[in-house]
Amino acid sequence: MAESIATRATRRRLIKLGLAATASSLAAPAILAQTKATVLRFGGPLPLSTNYGQAMMKFSEEVAKRTDKRIDVQLFPSGQLGGLKDMATAVQLGTQSMVMFTPSWIGNYAKPVDVLSLLYLPKSQERMFASLDGPFGKKLEGFAEGVGFKILAWWNGGPRHMLNNVHPINTPDDLKGLKMRTQTSQVWIQGMRALGGNPVSLDFPEVYLALQQHTVDGYENPAPDVVGGKFYEVVKYMSLTGHLLDIFVVAMNKKLWDGFSAADKTVLQESAAAATVFQRAAEAVEVGQALEILRGKIEVNDVSDSNRALFAEKMRPVYAQFEAAIGKDIIDQAIKEFG
């Protein structure tokens, strides 16, 4: 029996609907893949309870808000992804997205960045951060990018001070013979040696146990970090040497950064800027609060300006020693801008 024109038309419509449904079901996974969040793994050495941890949270929240959760910054504080050496290597290789660490870890690969590890160089936090937020900071960021790190922010680490279990430190002579933990940078090692101490390189997660077991006599740290890590449990003396105005760097794997669109790069930079405003202000407040807490738990001594000058004088030969590695022009610019 011959099909009617209406029947044939109906069959054609059904076939088209079936094909459309099949195409739609095949396309669905692709659409879901396109909308799946990009995950960034952001590691750091300190707890979320510190202002650094809170700034990490603010960065994550800002990114989620500005991208409607299309970019998911997952936080791994307290060394959950390993020690600083492990995290620095992982970010450089691209197996970890982001890290918060001191500039000396980048300085291990890009020597000019080690200028930020020269003791008694910055005299003013205001001038130092104005410089790092400007052309000089951009220059250092360029060196970091050359070895695989994209710097998103310079965070305030506060003044670093000497702590130990032997005696108070007032002059370089008081450091003689003390086994002092330092960061792994040669600038740090030679700086501590020039000041009279016996430098012992340890990754930060190892420091508490080393102090507890007297593997080292002392270490140095900003006051809020001493409180945050409960280091007052394993040291007796804190001397306010203020030998470095510390910085934490927030850095991302450079290739990962290059893969983001211009719009997403703007979001990441603006989110980092918002977190930076919060963190720098919080650290400034917490320094005073932490010192008050520590004065009630361990012996804390002030170091006079004249005695600080003795320490600074000991560092002059170290500046000259690293002119070839860091660059004399970089050191001279830092002295001019930070002083």
Secondary structure, DSSP 8 states (H G I E B T S, - for coil): ----HHHHHHHHHHHHHHHHHHHHHHHHHHHHHHHS-EEEEEE-SS-TTSHHHHHHHHHHHHHHHHHTTSEEEEEE-TTTT--HHHHHHHHHHTSS-EEEE-THHHHTTSGGGGGGG-TT----HHHHHHHHTSHHHHHHHHHHHTTTEEEEEEEEEEEEEEEESS----SGGGGTT-EEEE-S-HHHHHHHHHHT-EEEE--GGGHHHHHHTTSSSEEEEEHHHHHHTTGGGT-SEEEEEEEEEEEEEEEEEHHHHHTS-HHHHHHHHHHHHHHHHHHHHHHHHHHHHHHHHHHTTSEEEE--HHHHHHHHHHHHHHHHHTHHHH-HHHHHHHHHHH-
